Amino acid sequence: MDTKSLARSFIYTDWTLIETQFEPDKLHSRETIFTIGNGYLGTRGSFEEGYVRALPATFIYGVYNDVPVVYTELVNCPDWLPLVVIVNGDRFRLDRGEILRYERQLDLRYGILSRSIRWRSPSGHTIDIQFERFASLADEHVLEQRCQLTPLDFDGLIEVQASINGYPENQGFNHWENIDQGKTEHGIWLHSRTRNSLIDLAMGAKMTISGTEASLQVNTAPGYPTLSSTFLAVAQQTITVEKLITVFTSRDIDTPVTGALEKLAHLPDYTLLLNDHKQAWERVWQQSDIVIEGDTTAAFAVRYNLFQLLIAAPWHDDRVSIPAKTLSGFGYRGHIFWDTEIFLLPFFIFTQPKVARNLLSYRCHTLNGARRKASHSGYKGAMYPWESAVTGDEVTPRWSLPNDFYAEDVRIWCRDREIHISADITYAIWYYWQATSDDEWMRDCGAEIILDTAIFWSSRVEYNSQSARYEIRGVIGADEYHEFVHNNTFTNRIVQWHLEKALIVYDWLRQTFPERAQDLEQKLQITSEVRSCWQDIIAKMWIPYDPSTGLIEQFDGFFQLEDINLKDYEPRQKSMQTILGIEGANRRQVLKQPDVLMLLYLMRASAEFPYNQKTLQANWDYYAPRTDITYGSSLGPAIHAILAADLGKLDEAYKRFMQAAMVDLEDSRGNTKEGIHGASAGGVWLAVVFGFGGIQLTENGPVANPHLPSNWTRLKFKLHWRGQWHEFDLHQGLGTGDKGTRGQGGQEDKGNLSQTLSASLRFPFFASSSQSESEANHNPDIRGVIFDLDGVLTDTAEYHYLAWQKLADEEGIPFNRLANEALRGVSRRASLMLIVKDRQYSEAQIQEMMERKNRYYVELLKNITQNDLLPGAIALLDELRQAGIKTAIGSASKNARTVLQRLGIADKVDAIADGYSVQKPKPAPDLFLYAANQLGLEPAQSVVIEDAAAGIEAALAAGMWAVGLGPVERVGAAHVVLPSLAGIKWADIQAKLNDAAKQKNG
């Protein structure tokens, strides 16, 4: 189902963001929104042709350089995107000529950004241009671009220039010195070095052109090596330009130029690279996807936010961490905040634990920087900086410099006073350990961080002898509108909690790894006196909590501040601090973001003090109306959503959840141009899983107590807990009882998808002992149904026929409906081979004909609606869902997803195996085995419904049950043969399969 966004130029499908018009005034925010990446680098969604006002940027993890005022920043690296197209002397640009058609798509499933334009040049020549790019998830050092050019009404000269731009800027500041560049037999290369940090970077690029005769020229203008070609283009002929790029830095290898050129020389073609990339994404989404049914906008928005987290995940580097704006923009200079540990890390802990380990290991590598900050500030132990980069030293700027010539500089106090981050990191480590049981990492890294930061706290707290209590004075809590407060409850309690856990970790270490405990005792000087001090602080830490009402004062004197009614200031489009001024907000009971409520959220995970329902209700009622939830901090809405869900305020929870989910897609805060709101993206996952899913962590694993929004009919996700995967499939009214709903656990982590699938494909019957057992009992254990698409759920065969007929007519090849019958269930390439028979064509011509046929077919697909579903299809899909039977599509078509979306049934199936999923088409069993693997089922637990002989053969070869639709002459090899799905019930199919099993074993 397609949903038009509030932005009007956006359409959301299940997996695709579609921009339907070019809006120059939104250039910068759209560059952020269309960012792609692979966990090694991120590239903003700038256009290949380049524009003066654009902010193109590629950020590579760990590549920082010194800069005034803000100390260091993530460097904008050489730009790999430039791809200029000149049509008969007119340079293609969207601000010249006439745009006749425009569409840009971000495919979340596969991390592919594409753009399709029909452009009429100033000289009157019309051309279709299609761009595509991706950063390979299969090989982080490889980047790919493709441009397809189809003149529509002219024959003429087209020139293409593919370049590497060695002059990138960080908003006017160039960090790079060009060292060398050159050309090889494979392409061009550039070698640059950062001016202060002396990080070397090398990029190599090559270009291939197919569909015409073309030769390449090399231009080695300093800092801008270019491959160019001018060729004759003929009307209606598609020419494909492919540009492959490799990149290495001296953080990766000693000689980046050698690495980039060697990889460039051995790269396979674009298609193979694309297939590897897609398979890598399939494996990632298998663990991290969230399925929401009944709310297309929310379903897409959640996936969009998860995509932003996944492309920022450092899959192979434990020396870096995710910046506040990920790798998508210049905001916050690529610095790392508490956002990562508190808002982003839970998603990775529970879906990609290896990434979580890398992120926490960054804090281990930067522990010495935290020690230097503590020492500089006059304290012991380790004091983590508010903003961090490479070394772990404090890089928060002291001053914010205004754009107004006459405005005052603003002092940034967070570096000095917002100290809760050391406890936030411990909080993240603790829950990583609880969820993964990664004792090795805790022994080697986590324990030292927890203990040394505990030593810092014991030197930072103050003992008030008059009140006989410990206090922490002069801090900023989670709420940054109040910049100098005493005894911020959030800070005091999280420090107390930290010390509680430090004692537990210390005791565990002594019992489990006594030698390591002894090493840390000596290194950190942890004596019995130190531990006694921690116990004393825990017992006497001041927490301003009123047990009679449950109300908690945010900090000393908060209740004495001037009260405020935020409704008096509506409508507004500014933060309350902007309206009131810094001091005005300081004097009032107005919060930038949750503070006491943030504490309750953190304590909620294990229901620790002060979290309980009474306390949550009392503090929600007091603090939620006083929180600047719309224009304060983007970190707030997701937390409010979770707590509102806890309180049964589902309308409010949904409102805040959608506020978080759409913050970048709708640019609701007006600052998306600076980069993705990373913490908000992580908060979206938290809101779905812990808020609406109601997940609670127990010793025996996660348990769901769901409270779904009224329009959600289904919520499905997976969590990894102590080496096992737990799958939750939640529906309205399900799992709301006292005991809660456990996930379908007990499934061990069996490694990556490719390994599991590979084993299934090599031994299709090996794991099917359950088949013979169930057949012996005359009762097949069917848990999943795999549907072919064409001829089973819909009839697109007519569209295929018309597309093939048009192609055959153009090529002068005899073809008719009778010949088309032989193409049922056959792949596109195999179909073409049947049509052309013994006629000789080059590989390039074959590829072009397949692409041409597909274009005709896709154009015809625009006519498909839900009315094209075959009788009985929807009813059976709905019945299977209610019966708890998993469903998948197993179609050889590479357009299967598009067809499903246009039919409006993409949300009714659990998995899709299409022409991109496997290399061998039917009658090989690979496609159906892939589908079963996606469903988590053995072959013998699956039944295939097919209308083609090749499909029935594939199902039987996979060791699955087969239901054939159509004449016996065509599908008679199936276990059950039916005329169609019209009027068919699931019970009917089950009964016929049982009969078939009895006959087979009788």
Steps between C-alpha positions, in 0.01 A plus 500: 500500500623849416455786742545863398695692763425837651798629305286439188799409286562177693332163456564224752469133415598213730869530411538797268510877538395666175555868426273611219623852430821698514484775763815718494408679823521165684831398345696475827241315706440254215874435478479381859182299451643312200830411668641155428780316678649170605639548850840603369384820338188705440425706190238772494237486229650771282444488125761355266496805273584742784347834601650818639290505817534129568672350805643174366685300761647160562604430859728207583518371856808608693610763247514810720716810471573801720288810461475827699248543784347150479841327527443223250238398248409211278647583163310529175692258278563521124175480309445182295167610352582740211347359182433768239281435195515736199233451234589650161690777675244563775610400850228313686380696800163512667509881503538514123278372225168341593425217744229288342512221758686464829516229762764423761483182706678377810464123526538423870505126451819515294649842573473615138439862397362550149366787295300498177467817293350582164674821399467730200821692442503873420559392140182290500644149525307261725682230693427253779774489764511247780757522779568232760754482781584292805775458755568129513404333825680187383833684455524829687781627278292486181256760366290470185317731260302431186348740247271387219439741212218459247454772236133515408474729199849554364825347388799692627818527701502437874800568719543346845757615756563285808722665759641494851481845659802550726383841625224421752423752771360499850284807451784706356791324673718266291676235708684330214835531331519330162806276498488323164272367231523304179357245262540127450370257243196459721418864571601804703607558859544778754717512812424764767609562859337690787702807594541440874399145588701375196251234397560380145208421273501342156215464254506308173232510232426331171222546246345263248251583226268250330238539230721695260854525377695725735860571594624659822720803550678598821532854630730539798424857602661549846272362770228408252585189296234428239402222260300627204349367183307646207287263296219492247159426647205381295136566583337229713837336566606471864864560586623387842786670681641329807746660741667289769695662782733360765613682813750433777660712772816458702276398790424185297834409342851642480487576127150616406590575136618144447191363671260713296665415166531128569135474598398708198690266268325190634143624538229288336237670289225726631235229500700262717591780739134595522394142572760464778384831644135392498578171667686684776195721558270197507707355783489825695126553464432140598613594851404866521171547313178605669167416334203726571164431338207739484708819485705542183653834597620371837623176340713691252617762750622232741694325225642834386634575848641149536665539160673815623634309800616207288690709246676672790591172674880443518485134401875443497656776712503517880702824515209723398148580611188647341488882507186687599426576134624157388704527177237713328582864568727765645299553821694463826820449295480122517536499880371213714257564789300295751251458216688192382495306827149588616299537180681309223673212676188307612401441136840346431515306827179317417534463120869537407700423817836499320446863404404578860828347613691720254324813621577428865858405414544856375453615859763249606748634246433857615517426874835677533343816363237478773778462755672810365178698534450387860858592588472838327179572691657405835334163545606135513411215270343548157261780407364459151468815287164640401615503137761255380689424178816297442691504829223528757608849606241772544415667168186691598560860386512752781313762301227511240572780253182671370449606140389846611800737505375672814361207698679368805697178486324224695691293754442126464500356852432138408872418483538603865169408659312232306686217665237226507650354182746284697207325668311482170787302351496263796123460455557395139778258594288340770207429268726380222644250746157395625372444148805327352676328793822620336721426799817522295437861398386591850820352641730671249327835452168563672607439860787747479272772365236443768752491784714795392197722442371393843828627643431831326157523663642438845726802448227716343220464758495725803404402855260741672576443868204710616252285311714183526463432130698496177425760238613587149504875448550726201375277221278492194255213494331350197296824479742755356280806552635513858874540480620509861303299752564301816387144561341434165306183577576342164872539562494403869299183447692382191826548693358303793390229256845502340669436834256220578595328177872568551493298822317215324751499213792511742368199694430312176849570374663375821302178490523433125831652391705550817820584313330777303342629821841515661644685199228765518529531877863594456458712189201700630594480868169344601534436870251390761475868601402594146227236493376607842483855368286386210264321739475811715416719200234253389340503845511879547453646150239775510193416287222760543209256483169535682375144568154624598432655158767333288606844374871563442652847493722541195767683699531705815263795472327399179156523654579857609567618145239705317240264356396510137212391280641407161154522342522878546781509242324300228509500207878528466784378285788572737639342812398645834862594566500708181178669608593555864876539463758290681447665837124514454486124454739453793256680730193302400365147538545423133701200378689454176447124523397232752716500813317331787302312237827405331616351829178302530546371146853376584389334822200348325704225331540307825231682701759650734449795737330735453305345212149379578160580359409749771826691466476499122145635506578774749809622317342472156213718615744761633787504250346407163297825475813699587727335241574676172430180312448662158805727463718412798712192442436237232596243766176558689203378291599131487547486877162663554350247260631206704383636833164608363451145373583369848224722637247389240501841330520345154386808307774708660751217458422470131518876449846522658618187322403643161662831595826312550455276197434786258743759635730474199258381233286808563786724618267603780775676696644678197854364553504173309755663267757460782461122503275218618376518861676181603373483856144549382547215251615273783213625712253391233615139541476536878148638474380216279663214691491619862204733468240343273652152520518535879822300519629430849828327568494200732758244599332256264502741209289784363125497557241710313204674661385682187278802468479564126362820348139452396579499127779242526380148427839336534846569642781256431867517599790290625725542804831332571539396863791300637579318179142428392254678275152577632238587241195702603191505279248720679141577406221708646388346828787250507737478795330748729445252779680494832765254391589680182598349169832332448669508164547185300837438660735209520627559147875508524703750304608280209727748327432711200228441244736407219647214701160363598360542151811347347459189710133474401580530134774239509299250702134570425381173656760468774311695764164355404480202731187661639344447158520125507382493858201720432416313182516173691239648731297603192496858628732753332624761748432804282600833657550715193354556154712632213302653215613550146374837384405489133208268441447433871425829678469718193524459128777719366564244229308722259733791575801274451356379173436853371852608597658197330277546196610864463866399527456214252324728252783755525757228440303334220471170691185285460313479831139432606290400800563132444878558515445708812361197688852351506620801700290433812715498814817553296756772576534805277826385344374145439181642349701715260708200398182307419374789289818567300573127459813454288539865401844636595526804730787645702478508879456877488208461259342233721531726804352791308204294380430372852510856635280622214240230564509583869441868430195414293376266774558754781315763299205262465512422872390855574152384403487230770268552797351282773230409250760288320523253788368159400187366674572346838846655541424759770268268691765225519778741602281639779396151614863384515594803708224428750605136517858600583636357175795694359483615141757588236522586134725285281507670162768501232395854409733785591193723514321291762526766770358767271209274406426419865501868591266592219268212591497627859605167654866560583409520869318165488809285445790436736778460243572554134735296285529651154725507198766682699511247784682208338702438187340176376139539383227237505500202450798517737373486862707802612221760494261299717778393737591867538137587580474222760824616657362854522198357682723296734346171382630166384405398142265226628307765697426697182245466223540672163202616295601521132343513156807408292669166439841654574370622836359162597829336407687757713272440799546124483876535460499715815331221698181702542134424454355630175154624402454551126246741352385423149466201268645164602700498175700795634512456880410134545828424678377696805372323812167683461350650184231770512341704220564830685482655848142615455294380797794303644543492880817412686320202650431374147870508412596335828253218444624435146864503617413250774339276240806532277725407790291190578510386140874558484565295812213260474 
